[in-house]
Amino acid sequence: MKDKTEEFKFYTKLKVRYEETDAMSVVYYGKYFVFFEVARTEYLKNIGYKYTDIEKEGFYFVVAESNCKYFNPAKYDDDLKIYTKIEYIKNSSFNFIYKIVRENKTENPPKDGGYPMTSKLKQTLPSIHTEIASGYTVLVCVDNVDFKPKRIPEYLRKAIKDFEKF
């Protein structure tokens, strides 16, 4: 899954919190699925639908399949961008594709005992993106009482297709 970030119309930013790291000082592998969930809910909010509003209408989106590939470690206080898109939508299921990148500010360390750059100055530097992980989830729309598959509502289907242009 080597999607380029230009192919994504949406991303959300996330700063790695200390509690998300493990004894090796890197993000614990299971936390990436939490990052995917954050991106997924923000994506839906971006197109006008909150999970809580969807649930009030009598259905849930349950994760039926998930996958994550890890390329580089993320660490405490890293600034991450989680690019998110929907690749397909079927009768009762659809998928999300994710690409997590670290945004690194290019900075040469100070020489001769100079002072480190201020965060304000760092904001003006160009960014270099390091790919951290990529993955996907397949969600199934189910009735919130009996958990049987249910057709994705037309209004949501239309909003996704309009946003993704497919």
C-alpha positions as CSV (number, residue, x, y, z in Angstrom):
1,M,0.0,0.0,0.0
2,K,2.3,2.8,-1.3
3,D,-0.2,5.6,-1.7
4,K,1.3,9.0,-2.1
5,T,0.0,11.7,0.3
6,E,-1.1,13.8,-2.6
7,E,-3.8,11.2,-3.3
8,F,-5.5,12.0,0.0
9,K,-8.0,14.8,0.4
10,F,-8.0,14.7,4.2
11,Y,-5.5,14.5,7.0
12,T,-5.6,15.1,10.8
13,K,-2.7,16.0,13.0
14,L,-1.7,14.3,16.2
15,K,1.1,14.8,18.7
16,V,2.4,11.6,20.2
17,R,1.7,11.6,24.0
18,Y,4.0,9.9,26.5
19,E,1.4,7.3,27.5
20,E,1.4,6.1,23.9
21,T,5.0,5.0,24.1
22,D,6.5,1.7,25.4
23,A,9.6,0.7,27.3
24,M,11.7,1.2,24.2
25,S,10.5,4.9,24.0
26,V,8.6,4.4,20.7
27,V,4.9,4.3,20.1
28,Y,3.5,0.9,21.1
29,Y,2.3,-1.0,18.0
30,G,-1.3,-1.3,19.1
31,K,-1.7,2.5,19.4
32,Y,-1.6,2.9,15.7
33,F,-5.1,1.4,15.5
34,V,-6.2,4.1,18.0
35,F,-4.5,6.7,15.6
36,F,-6.5,5.2,12.7
37,E,-9.7,5.5,14.8
38,V,-9.0,9.2,15.5
39,A,-8.4,9.8,11.8
40,R,-11.6,7.9,10.8
41,T,-13.8,9.8,13.2
42,E,-12.3,13.1,12.2
43,Y,-12.7,12.2,8.5
44,L,-16.4,11.6,9.1
45,K,-16.8,14.8,11.0
46,N,-15.1,16.6,8.2
47,I,-17.8,15.4,5.7
48,G,-20.5,16.4,8.2
49,Y,-21.2,13.2,10.3
50,K,-20.3,12.5,13.9
51,Y,-20.3,8.9,15.1
52,T,-22.7,9.9,17.9
53,D,-25.2,11.2,15.4
54,I,-24.9,8.1,13.3
55,E,-25.5,5.9,16.3
56,K,-28.7,7.8,17.2
57,E,-30.0,6.9,13.8
58,G,-29.9,3.2,14.6
59,F,-26.7,1.8,13.2
60,Y,-23.0,1.3,14.0
61,F,-19.9,1.0,11.9
62,V,-18.0,-2.0,13.2
63,V,-14.4,-2.8,12.2
64,A,-14.5,-6.2,10.3
65,E,-10.8,-6.1,9.2
66,S,-7.7,-4.1,10.0
67,N,-4.1,-4.0,9.0
68,C,-1.0,-1.9,9.7
69,K,2.5,-2.0,8.3
70,Y,5.2,-0.3,10.2
71,F,8.1,1.5,8.5
72,N,9.7,3.8,11.1
73,P,9.2,4.4,14.8
74,A,7.3,7.3,16.1
75,K,8.4,8.7,19.4
76,Y,7.1,10.9,22.2
77,D,6.2,14.4,21.1
78,D,6.5,13.7,17.4
79,D,4.1,15.6,15.2
80,L,2.2,13.2,13.0
81,K,-0.1,13.7,10.1
82,I,-2.6,10.9,9.4
83,Y,-3.7,11.0,5.8
84,T,-7.1,9.3,5.4
85,K,-9.3,8.3,2.4
86,I,-12.1,5.9,1.5
87,E,-11.1,3.8,-1.4
88,Y,-14.5,2.0,-2.0
89,I,-18.0,1.8,-0.7
90,K,-20.2,-1.2,-1.1
91,N,-23.8,-2.1,0.0
92,S,-23.0,-2.4,3.7
93,S,-19.2,-1.9,3.9
94,F,-16.5,0.5,3.1
95,N,-12.8,0.9,3.8
96,F,-10.5,3.5,5.1
97,I,-6.8,3.8,3.9
98,Y,-4.3,5.5,6.3
99,K,-0.8,6.8,5.9
100,I,0.9,8.2,8.9
101,V,3.9,10.5,8.4
102,R,6.1,12.4,10.8
103,E,6.6,16.0,10.0
104,N,10.3,16.8,10.7
105,K,11.5,20.4,10.5
106,T,14.9,20.6,8.9
107,E,17.2,22.0,11.4
108,N,21.0,22.1,11.7
109,P,22.2,21.7,15.2
110,P,23.7,24.9,16.7
111,K,27.5,25.1,16.3
112,D,30.0,26.7,18.7
113,G,27.7,26.6,21.7
114,G,24.9,28.5,19.9
115,Y,21.3,28.5,21.1
116,P,18.8,26.0,19.8
117,M,16.2,27.3,17.5
118,T,13.0,28.6,19.0
119,S,9.8,26.8,18.1
120,K,8.6,30.0,16.3
121,L,11.7,29.9,14.0
122,K,11.2,26.1,13.4
123,Q,7.7,26.8,12.1
124,T,9.2,28.7,9.2
125,L,11.5,25.9,8.1
126,P,10.6,23.5,5.3
127,S,9.3,20.1,6.4
128,I,10.5,16.6,5.5
129,H,8.0,13.8,5.9
130,T,9.1,10.4,7.2
131,E,6.6,7.6,6.6
132,I,5.8,5.9,9.9
133,A,3.0,3.4,9.1
134,S,0.2,2.7,6.7
135,G,-2.8,0.6,7.0
136,Y,-6.5,0.1,6.4
137,T,-9.7,-0.8,8.1
138,V,-12.9,-2.3,6.6
139,L,-16.1,-1.2,8.3
140,V,-19.5,-2.8,8.1
141,C,-22.7,-0.9,8.8
142,V,-24.8,-2.9,11.2
143,D,-28.1,-2.4,13.0
144,N,-27.4,-1.2,16.6
145,V,-29.9,-3.7,18.1
146,D,-29.2,-7.1,16.4
147,F,-25.8,-6.2,14.8
148,K,-26.9,-7.6,11.4
149,P,-25.5,-5.9,8.3
150,K,-27.5,-3.0,7.1
151,R,-27.3,-0.9,3.9
152,I,-25.2,2.3,4.4
153,P,-27.6,5.2,4.3
154,E,-27.8,7.0,0.9
155,Y,-27.0,10.4,2.4
156,L,-23.8,9.1,3.9
157,R,-22.9,7.2,0.7
158,K,-23.5,10.4,-1.3
159,A,-21.3,12.5,1.1
160,I,-18.4,10.1,0.8
161,K,-18.7,9.8,-3.0
162,D,-18.9,13.6,-3.4
163,F,-15.9,14.1,-1.1
164,E,-13.7,11.4,-2.7
165,K,-14.9,12.1,-6.2
166,F,-15.7,8.5,-7.2
